[in-house]
Amino acid sequence: MREDRDRLQDILDAIKKIDRYAKRGRRLFEEDELVHTWMIHLIQIIGEAASKLTPCLS
């Protein structure tokens, strides 16, 4: 079973990859289907990892 720390690292890694392409501009995102699909996949990774984090009790 994966730890929260591993899931948080997955989230950070995905954000870094998204940021690398986001800096290239919206035009690349809109015109390149491969980049578009890849970025959506990374967003899904973030959502999946976030949904499996241990709930925070306050």
PDB file of N, CA, C and O in Angstrom:
ATOM      1  N   MET A   1       0.849  -1.191   0.000  1.00  0.00           N
ATOM      2  CA  MET A   1       0.000   0.000   0.000  1.00  0.00           C
ATOM      3  C   MET A   1       0.891   1.250   0.000  1.00  0.00           C
ATOM      4  O   MET A   1       1.892   1.316   0.713  1.00  0.00           O
ATOM      5  N   ARG A   2       0.508   2.224  -0.806  1.00  0.00           N
ATOM      6  CA  ARG A   2       1.312   3.440  -0.925  1.00  0.00           C
ATOM      7  C   ARG A   2       1.031   4.387   0.242  1.00  0.00           C
ATOM      8  O   ARG A   2      -0.087   4.467   0.753  1.00  0.00           O
ATOM      9  N   GLU A   3       2.045   5.074   0.629  1.00  0.00           N
ATOM     10  CA  GLU A   3       1.966   6.052   1.727  1.00  0.00           C
ATOM     11  C   GLU A   3       1.508   7.410   1.174  1.00  0.00           C
ATOM     12  O   GLU A   3       1.615   7.679  -0.022  1.00  0.00           O
ATOM     13  N   ASP A   4       0.999   8.249   2.071  1.00  0.00           N
ATOM     14  CA  ASP A   4       0.621   9.611   1.679  1.00  0.00           C
ATOM     15  C   ASP A   4       1.812  10.350   1.082  1.00  0.00           C
ATOM     16  O   ASP A   4       1.669  11.112   0.126  1.00  0.00           O
ATOM     17  N   ARG A   5       2.968  10.121   1.646  1.00  0.00           N
ATOM     18  CA  ARG A   5       4.183  10.797   1.157  1.00  0.00           C
ATOM     19  C   ARG A   5       4.415  10.467  -0.327  1.00  0.00           C
ATOM     20  O   ARG A   5       4.766  11.350  -1.110  1.00  0.00           O
ATOM     21  N   ASP A   6       4.222   9.217  -0.704  1.00  0.00           N
ATOM     22  CA  ASP A   6       4.389   8.803  -2.101  1.00  0.00           C
ATOM     23  C   ASP A   6       3.345   9.464  -3.000  1.00  0.00           C
ATOM     24  O   ASP A   6       3.651   9.910  -4.105  1.00  0.00           O
ATOM     25  N   ARG A   7       2.132   9.517  -2.515  1.00  0.00           N
ATOM     26  CA  ARG A   7       1.063  10.149  -3.294  1.00  0.00           C
ATOM     27  C   ARG A   7       1.314  11.652  -3.466  1.00  0.00           C
ATOM     28  O   ARG A   7       1.080  12.210  -4.538  1.00  0.00           O
ATOM     29  N   LEU A   8       1.788  12.295  -2.403  1.00  0.00           N
ATOM     30  CA  LEU A   8       2.120  13.717  -2.499  1.00  0.00           C
ATOM     31  C   LEU A   8       3.258  13.942  -3.485  1.00  0.00           C
ATOM     32  O   LEU A   8       3.263  14.940  -4.205  1.00  0.00           O
ATOM     33  N   GLN A   9       4.213  13.036  -3.524  1.00  0.00           N
ATOM     34  CA  GLN A   9       5.313  13.150  -4.485  1.00  0.00           C
ATOM     35  C   GLN A   9       4.789  12.994  -5.909  1.00  0.00           C
ATOM     36  O   GLN A   9       5.242  13.691  -6.817  1.00  0.00           O
ATOM     37  N   ASP A  10       3.837  12.084  -6.109  1.00  0.00           N
ATOM     38  CA  ASP A  10       3.219  11.922  -7.429  1.00  0.00           C
ATOM     39  C   ASP A  10       2.550  13.223  -7.873  1.00  0.00           C
ATOM     40  O   ASP A  10       2.648  13.621  -9.033  1.00  0.00           O
ATOM     41  N   ILE A  11       1.872  13.875  -6.932  1.00  0.00           N
ATOM     42  CA  ILE A  11       1.198  15.142  -7.220  1.00  0.00           C
ATOM     43  C   ILE A  11       2.222  16.207  -7.602  1.00  0.00           C
ATOM     44  O   ILE A  11       2.045  16.916  -8.592  1.00  0.00           O
ATOM     45  N   LEU A  12       3.276  16.316  -6.827  1.00  0.00           N
ATOM     46  CA  LEU A  12       4.320  17.309  -7.121  1.00  0.00           C
ATOM     47  C   LEU A  12       4.986  17.045  -8.468  1.00  0.00           C
ATOM     48  O   LEU A  12       5.240  17.981  -9.226  1.00  0.00           O
ATOM     49  N   ASP A  13       5.268  15.793  -8.768  1.00  0.00           N
ATOM     50  CA  ASP A  13       5.889  15.441 -10.045  1.00  0.00           C
ATOM     51  C   ASP A  13       4.987  15.819 -11.216  1.00  0.00           C
ATOM     52  O   ASP A  13       5.457  16.349 -12.223  1.00  0.00           O
ATOM     53  N   ALA A  14       3.702  15.547 -11.082  1.00  0.00           N
ATOM     54  CA  ALA A  14       2.753  15.885 -12.143  1.00  0.00           C
ATOM     55  C   ALA A  14       2.658  17.398 -12.330  1.00  0.00           C
ATOM     56  O   ALA A  14       2.592  17.881 -13.460  1.00  0.00           O
ATOM     57  N   ILE A  15       2.652  18.138 -11.236  1.00  0.00           N
ATOM     58  CA  ILE A  15       2.595  19.605 -11.315  1.00  0.00           C
ATOM     59  C   ILE A  15       3.823  20.144 -12.031  1.00  0.00           C
ATOM     60  O   ILE A  15       3.707  21.040 -12.867  1.00  0.00           O
ATOM     61  N   LYS A  16       4.987  19.616 -11.717  1.00  0.00           N
ATOM     62  CA  LYS A  16       6.218  20.066 -12.377  1.00  0.00           C
ATOM     63  C   LYS A  16       6.161  19.815 -13.879  1.00  0.00           C
ATOM     64  O   LYS A  16       6.585  20.660 -14.668  1.00  0.00           O
ATOM     65  N   LYS A  17       5.640  18.659 -14.277  1.00  0.00           N
ATOM     66  CA  LYS A  17       5.540  18.340 -15.704  1.00  0.00           C
ATOM     67  C   LYS A  17       4.543  19.253 -16.402  1.00  0.00           C
ATOM     68  O   LYS A  17       4.788  19.712 -17.518  1.00  0.00           O
ATOM     69  N   ILE A  18       3.422  19.515 -15.746  1.00  0.00           N
ATOM     70  CA  ILE A  18       2.423  20.430 -16.322  1.00  0.00           C
ATOM     71  C   ILE A  18       3.021  21.818 -16.470  1.00  0.00           C
ATOM     72  O   ILE A  18       2.847  22.466 -17.503  1.00  0.00           O
ATOM     73  N   ASP A  19       3.718  22.273 -15.454  1.00  0.00           N
ATOM     74  CA  ASP A  19       4.313  23.607 -15.464  1.00  0.00           C
ATOM     75  C   ASP A  19       5.308  23.762 -16.614  1.00  0.00           C
ATOM     76  O   ASP A  19       5.377  24.814 -17.249  1.00  0.00           O
ATOM     77  N   ARG A  20       6.067  22.715 -16.871  1.00  0.00           N
ATOM     78  CA  ARG A  20       7.069  22.759 -17.933  1.00  0.00           C
ATOM     79  C   ARG A  20       6.414  23.044 -19.290  1.00  0.00           C
ATOM     80  O   ARG A  20       6.969  23.788 -20.098  1.00  0.00           O
ATOM     81  N   TYR A  21       5.249  22.463 -19.542  1.00  0.00           N
ATOM     82  CA  TYR A  21       4.557  22.700 -20.813  1.00  0.00           C
ATOM     83  C   TYR A  21       3.673  23.933 -20.770  1.00  0.00           C
ATOM     84  O   TYR A  21       3.472  24.580 -21.798  1.00  0.00           O
ATOM     85  N   ALA A  22       3.144  24.269 -19.612  1.00  0.00           N
ATOM     86  CA  ALA A  22       2.287  25.456 -19.496  1.00  0.00           C
ATOM     87  C   ALA A  22       3.089  26.720 -19.820  1.00  0.00           C
ATOM     88  O   ALA A  22       2.538  27.684 -20.351  1.00  0.00           O
ATOM     89  N   LYS A  23       4.359  26.717 -19.508  1.00  0.00           N
ATOM     90  CA  LYS A  23       5.220  27.875 -19.801  1.00  0.00           C
ATOM     91  C   LYS A  23       5.331  28.129 -21.298  1.00  0.00           C
ATOM     92  O   LYS A  23       5.655  29.239 -21.721  1.00  0.00           O
ATOM     93  N   ARG A  24       5.065  27.106 -22.095  1.00  0.00           N
ATOM     94  CA  ARG A  24       5.166  27.241 -23.552  1.00  0.00           C
ATOM     95  C   ARG A  24       3.930  27.901 -24.157  1.00  0.00           C
ATOM     96  O   ARG A  24       3.911  28.233 -25.343  1.00  0.00           O
ATOM     97  N   GLY A  25       2.909  28.085 -23.342  1.00  0.00           N
ATOM     98  CA  GLY A  25       1.750  28.844 -23.786  1.00  0.00           C
ATOM     99  C   GLY A  25       0.516  28.026 -24.110  1.00  0.00           C
ATOM    100  O   GLY A  25       0.565  26.820 -24.352  1.00  0.00           O
ATOM    101  N   ARG A  26      -0.571  28.736 -24.102  1.00  0.00           N
ATOM    102  CA  ARG A  26      -1.883  28.143 -24.366  1.00  0.00           C
ATOM    103  C   ARG A  26      -1.985  27.616 -25.799  1.00  0.00           C
ATOM    104  O   ARG A  26      -2.642  26.608 -26.057  1.00  0.00           O
ATOM    105  N   ARG A  27      -1.333  28.307 -26.714  1.00  0.00           N
ATOM    106  CA  ARG A  27      -1.404  27.916 -28.122  1.00  0.00           C
ATOM    107  C   ARG A  27      -0.915  26.479 -28.324  1.00  0.00           C
ATOM    108  O   ARG A  27      -1.563  25.698 -29.021  1.00  0.00           O
ATOM    109  N   LEU A  28       0.209  26.130 -27.726  1.00  0.00           N
ATOM    110  CA  LEU A  28       0.730  24.764 -27.829  1.00  0.00           C
ATOM    111  C   LEU A  28      -0.284  23.776 -27.275  1.00  0.00           C
ATOM    112  O   LEU A  28      -0.537  22.731 -27.874  1.00  0.00           O
ATOM    113  N   PHE A  29      -0.861  24.111 -26.135  1.00  0.00           N
ATOM    114  CA  PHE A  29      -1.856  23.246 -25.502  1.00  0.00           C
ATOM    115  C   PHE A  29      -3.052  23.017 -26.421  1.00  0.00           C
ATOM    116  O   PHE A  29      -3.526  21.891 -26.568  1.00  0.00           O
ATOM    117  N   GLU A  30      -3.528  24.080 -27.029  1.00  0.00           N
ATOM    118  CA  GLU A  30      -4.721  23.992 -27.869  1.00  0.00           C
ATOM    119  C   GLU A  30      -4.449  23.335 -29.221  1.00  0.00           C
ATOM    120  O   GLU A  30      -5.327  22.667 -29.768  1.00  0.00           O
ATOM    121  N   GLU A  31      -3.248  23.517 -29.763  1.00  0.00           N
ATOM    122  CA  GLU A  31      -2.956  23.030 -31.112  1.00  0.00           C
ATOM    123  C   GLU A  31      -2.355  21.627 -31.158  1.00  0.00           C
ATOM    124  O   GLU A  31      -2.476  20.936 -32.170  1.00  0.00           O
ATOM    125  N   ASP A  32      -1.714  21.204 -30.083  1.00  0.00           N
ATOM    126  CA  ASP A  32      -1.038  19.908 -30.077  1.00  0.00           C
ATOM    127  C   ASP A  32      -1.864  18.903 -29.277  1.00  0.00           C
ATOM    128  O   ASP A  32      -1.886  18.941 -28.047  1.00  0.00           O
ATOM    129  N   GLU A  33      -2.534  18.014 -29.983  1.00  0.00           N
ATOM    130  CA  GLU A  33      -3.415  17.048 -29.331  1.00  0.00           C
ATOM    131  C   GLU A  33      -2.660  16.167 -28.342  1.00  0.00           C
ATOM    132  O   GLU A  33      -3.199  15.801 -27.298  1.00  0.00           O
ATOM    133  N   LEU A  34      -1.433  15.832 -28.663  1.00  0.00           N
ATOM    134  CA  LEU A  34      -0.627  14.991 -27.778  1.00  0.00           C
ATOM    135  C   LEU A  34      -0.347  15.706 -26.453  1.00  0.00           C
ATOM    136  O   LEU A  34      -0.471  15.105 -25.386  1.00  0.00           O
ATOM    137  N   VAL A  35       0.026  16.976 -26.517  1.00  0.00           N
ATOM    138  CA  VAL A  35       0.281  17.761 -25.302  1.00  0.00           C
ATOM    139  C   VAL A  35      -1.017  17.901 -24.512  1.00  0.00           C
ATOM    140  O   VAL A  35      -1.024  17.767 -23.289  1.00  0.00           O
ATOM    141  N   HIS A  36      -2.096  18.165 -25.207  1.00  0.00           N
ATOM    142  CA  HIS A  36      -3.413  18.326 -24.578  1.00  0.00           C
ATOM    143  C   HIS A  36      -3.778  17.051 -23.803  1.00  0.00           C
ATOM    144  O   HIS A  36      -4.148  17.117 -22.631  1.00  0.00           O
ATOM    145  N   THR A  37      -3.672  15.910 -24.457  1.00  0.00           N
ATOM    146  CA  THR A  37      -4.013  14.630 -23.842  1.00  0.00           C
ATOM    147  C   THR A  37      -3.087  14.313 -22.678  1.00  0.00           C
ATOM    148  O   THR A  37      -3.535  13.833 -21.637  1.00  0.00           O
ATOM    149  N   TRP A  38      -1.817  14.577 -22.848  1.00  0.00           N
ATOM    150  CA  TRP A  38      -0.823  14.300 -21.810  1.00  0.00           C
ATOM    151  C   TRP A  38      -1.084  15.140 -20.559  1.00  0.00           C
ATOM    152  O   TRP A  38      -0.996  14.637 -19.439  1.00  0.00           O
ATOM    153  N   MET A  39      -1.407  16.420 -20.755  1.00  0.00           N
ATOM    154  CA  MET A  39      -1.673  17.284 -19.605  1.00  0.00           C
ATOM    155  C   MET A  39      -2.949  16.866 -18.875  1.00  0.00           C
ATOM    156  O   MET A  39      -3.001  16.906 -17.646  1.00  0.00           O
ATOM    157  N   ILE A  40      -3.959  16.473 -19.614  1.00  0.00           N
ATOM    158  CA  ILE A  40      -5.186  15.987 -18.980  1.00  0.00           C
ATOM    159  C   ILE A  40      -4.897  14.722 -18.178  1.00  0.00           C
ATOM    160  O   ILE A  40      -5.426  14.542 -17.081  1.00  0.00           O
ATOM    161  N   HIS A  41      -4.070  13.861 -18.719  1.00  0.00           N
ATOM    162  CA  HIS A  41      -3.670  12.645 -18.001  1.00  0.00           C
ATOM    163  C   HIS A  41      -2.972  13.006 -16.684  1.00  0.00           C
ATOM    164  O   HIS A  41      -3.241  12.394 -15.651  1.00  0.00           O
ATOM    165  N   LEU A  42      -2.090  13.984 -16.722  1.00  0.00           N
ATOM    166  CA  LEU A  42      -1.397  14.405 -15.497  1.00  0.00           C
ATOM    167  C   LEU A  42      -2.375  14.984 -14.470  1.00  0.00           C
ATOM    168  O   LEU A  42      -2.212  14.770 -13.269  1.00  0.00           O
ATOM    169  N   ILE A  43      -3.376  15.706 -14.935  1.00  0.00           N
ATOM    170  CA  ILE A  43      -4.403  16.240 -14.028  1.00  0.00           C
ATOM    171  C   ILE A  43      -5.182  15.090 -13.397  1.00  0.00           C
ATOM    172  O   ILE A  43      -5.544  15.153 -12.222  1.00  0.00           O
ATOM    173  N   GLN A  44      -5.437  14.047 -14.172  1.00  0.00           N
ATOM    174  CA  GLN A  44      -6.109  12.869 -13.623  1.00  0.00           C
ATOM    175  C   GLN A  44      -5.251  12.187 -12.560  1.00  0.00           C
ATOM    176  O   GLN A  44      -5.773  11.724 -11.546  1.00  0.00           O
ATOM    177  N   ILE A  45      -3.952  12.125 -12.782  1.00  0.00           N
ATOM    178  CA  ILE A  45      -3.033  11.554 -11.788  1.00  0.00           C
ATOM    179  C   ILE A  45      -3.119  12.343 -10.490  1.00  0.00           C
ATOM    180  O   ILE A  45      -3.160  11.764  -9.405  1.00  0.00           O
ATOM    181  N   ILE A  46      -3.145  13.665 -10.604  1.00  0.00           N
ATOM    182  CA  ILE A  46      -3.244  14.523  -9.412  1.00  0.00           C
ATOM    183  C   ILE A  46      -4.541  14.220  -8.662  1.00  0.00           C
ATOM    184  O   ILE A  46      -4.532  14.052  -7.442  1.00  0.00           O
ATOM    185  N   GLY A  47      -5.644  14.152  -9.388  1.00  0.00           N
ATOM    186  CA  GLY A  47      -6.945  13.894  -8.759  1.00  0.00           C
ATOM    187  C   GLY A  47      -7.003  12.530  -8.092  1.00  0.00           C
ATOM    188  O   GLY A  47      -7.527  12.384  -6.988  1.00  0.00           O
ATOM    189  N   GLU A  48      -6.462  11.538  -8.774  1.00  0.00           N
ATOM    190  CA  GLU A  48      -6.472  10.182  -8.223  1.00  0.00           C
ATOM    191  C   GLU A  48      -5.628  10.104  -6.952  1.00  0.00           C
ATOM    192  O   GLU A  48      -6.049   9.520  -5.953  1.00  0.00           O
ATOM    193  N   ALA A  49      -4.442  10.692  -6.997  1.00  0.00           N
ATOM    194  CA  ALA A  49      -3.564  10.668  -5.836  1.00  0.00           C
ATOM    195  C   ALA A  49      -4.192  11.448  -4.675  1.00  0.00           C
ATOM    196  O   ALA A  49      -4.147  11.006  -3.527  1.00  0.00           O
ATOM    197  N   ALA A  50      -4.771  12.599  -4.980  1.00  0.00           N
ATOM    198  CA  ALA A  50      -5.389  13.424  -3.928  1.00  0.00           C
ATOM    199  C   ALA A  50      -6.573  12.712  -3.286  1.00  0.00           C
ATOM    200  O   ALA A  50      -6.788  12.828  -2.079  1.00  0.00           O
ATOM    201  N   SER A  51      -7.335  11.982  -4.079  1.00  0.00           N
ATOM    202  CA  SER A  51      -8.511  11.299  -3.536  1.00  0.00           C
ATOM    203  C   SER A  51      -8.150  10.146  -2.589  1.00  0.00           C
ATOM    204  O   SER A  51      -8.980   9.703  -1.794  1.00  0.00           O
ATOM    205  N   LYS A  52      -6.921   9.673  -2.683  1.00  0.00           N
ATOM    206  CA  LYS A  52      -6.497   8.546  -1.846  1.00  0.00           C
ATOM    207  C   LYS A  52      -5.672   8.961  -0.627  1.00  0.00           C
ATOM    208  O   LYS A  52      -5.212   8.111   0.137  1.00  0.00           O
ATOM    209  N   LEU A  53      -5.488  10.275  -0.450  1.00  0.00           N
ATOM    210  CA  LEU A  53      -4.756  10.755   0.726  1.00  0.00           C
ATOM    211  C   LEU A  53      -5.587  10.515   1.987  1.00  0.00           C
ATOM    212  O   LEU A  53      -6.817  10.537   1.945  1.00  0.00           O
ATOM    213  N   THR A  54      -4.910  10.289   3.087  1.00  0.00           N
ATOM    214  CA  THR A  54      -5.582  10.111   4.371  1.00  0.00           C
ATOM    215  C   THR A  54      -6.315  11.402   4.725  1.00  0.00           C
ATOM    216  O   THR A  54      -5.725  12.481   4.671  1.00  0.00           O
ATOM    217  N   PRO A  55      -7.596  11.304   5.088  1.00  0.00           N
ATOM    218  CA  PRO A  55      -8.336  12.516   5.476  1.00  0.00           C
ATOM    219  C   PRO A  55      -7.671  13.208   6.681  1.00  0.00           C
ATOM    220  O   PRO A  55      -7.163  12.557   7.594  1.00  0.00           O
ATOM    221  N   CYS A  56      -7.695  14.510   6.647  1.00  0.00           N
ATOM    222  CA  CYS A  56      -7.120  15.307   7.719  1.00  0.00           C
ATOM    223  C   CYS A  56      -8.195  15.564   8.766  1.00  0.00           C
ATOM    224  O   CYS A  56      -9.265  16.082   8.444  1.00  0.00           O
ATOM    225  N   LEU A  57      -7.924  15.214   9.986  1.00  0.00           N
ATOM    226  CA  LEU A  57      -8.880  15.451  11.069  1.00  0.00           C
ATOM    227  C   LEU A  57      -8.502  16.714  11.820  1.00  0.00           C
ATOM    228  O   LEU A  57      -7.358  16.874  12.246  1.00  0.00           O
ATOM    229  N   SER A  58      -9.465  17.611  11.980  1.00  0.00           N
ATOM    230  CA  SER A  58      -9.156  18.852  12.705  1.00  0.00           C
ATOM    231  C   SER A  58      -9.957  18.977  13.961  1.00  0.00           C
ATOM    232  O   SER A  58      -9.818  19.962  14.686  1.00  0.00           O
TER     233      SER A  58
END
